[in-house]
Amino acid sequence: MADEALYHNKLKQDAGIILVVLGLLYFSETYIVYNILSTLWGEVPELGMIWPIYIVFYLLLLGIETIGCVRVYNSIKEHMFDFEYYD
């Protein structure tokens, strides 16, 4: 039988790793989108018309990544005792 305290402690550590990965993804993508938009803002006059498309794309990107990370966490949590994940 698995040591439940050990498993829950390790699950918290995995949750921390997932949050760090998600934070790095958010930061890097925000930086890239900001650089692209700030570079194009003065040079492309049509950017004002397609600005909402950039925002929707960016929000979809962050949403999909968040859903993916939450699903990974839920999968680990669901199967950690079945597969003796932390032994």
Helices and strands as residue ranges (DSSP letters): H 4-41, H 47-79
